[in-house]
């Protein structure tokens, strides 16, 4: 199965050709690049079926403990989500002086920022 996101396909393909390089970084990159929750099956393709997804995710959660975002299991997969206490800050950051009709939706603005970060 191929993802609609080129960065995920690159990571999956790299993982398949480099089985010794299975790390939590691959999981983190796939989850970060995805606009929707990432399933256990997708993560298993990235790191291999013999790796403990739960242990890798637990390690990532611990690393993110002091960050403004966290890793949550939502709708059958894992996804990075902004911590609730930062919601006001995020909304303020996307405030605009343009008319509402001309402004990007909050979702579009976040996805644009994610795509730029993923591509560059």
N, C-alpha and C positions, 0 to 999 in steps of 0.2 A: 504494500500500500504506500502510495506517495502522498506527501503533504502538499497542500496548496502554497506553503511557505518555503521558498527556495533554501533558506538557512537551515530549516529542519531537514530537508532532503540531503544537504551537504553533510550535516552531522551524522545522519543515519548511514549514509554511504561511507563516510570516514570510519564510523564504528564497525561496519561490516568488513572493511578492509584492514582494520587495525584492532583485532580483538584484544590485544594486550593493553590497550589504552582506555579501558572502561573506567570512567571517573564520575564523580558527582557533578563535575563541570559540564559534562555533556547533558545531564539531566537538567541542570540549571539553565543552560543555553536553550534547550528545546522548550522548556516551560516559559522562559522569558520571551521567546520569539513568537509564541502562539497566542492568538487572540481568544482562544477558547480553552477550556480545561483539557489537559493532556492525560490520556488514559494510561493505565498500567501497561497495556499491550504495546503502546507506542514507546514508552520508556524502556520496556524490556527489549524492544528491537534496537534501541540505542546502546544500552549497556550490556545486553546479553541476558539470556533467560536464567543463567546461574547466579547473577548478582542479586543481592537483596535490595529491591527497590525501597522497601520500608526503611532500612538502615540508612541508605543514601539520602532519602528525603528527610529523615530525622536529623542527619548531619547538616543538611542545608537549612532546615528550620532553626537549628541552634546558631548557625552562622548569621542568620538574618534577625536574630533576637533583638538587636539594637538598631535595626534599620527601619525606615518609615513604611516598609512593605513587608508582607509575610507570605508564606507558602501555605495555601489551604487546599483541602480536598473538597471540591465542589462539583456537583453534577457528573459524578463518575470519573473525575480526573483532578489533577493538581493544577493550580493557577496562582500566579503572583497577584496579590491584592494589596491595595494601600490600607494601612491600619486606620481604623475609624477615627482616631484622634487627629489624623492629618487631613481629614475630609475638607474642612474649612480652608486650609492652606491650599489644597489642590484647586478648589473652586475659585479662590482669589487669584491663583496663578493663571486661570483660564478666563478671567473677566476680560471683557472686550468693550471697546468704545464704538464698534460698528453696530449697525442695526442687527436685531436678532435674526432676520432673514438672511443676512450676508455672512453671519458668523458660522464657523464650524460647530457642529455639535460637540459636546464634551467627549463623546466616544471617538469621533473623527480626529479630534485634536490629540487625544492620547495615542491613537493608532498611528497617526503621522509621526509623533515623537518616537514611538517604538520602532517604526520602520526605519527612520533616520538612524537611530542608534544601532539597529541590527545590520543595516547596509554599510555603515561607515565604520 
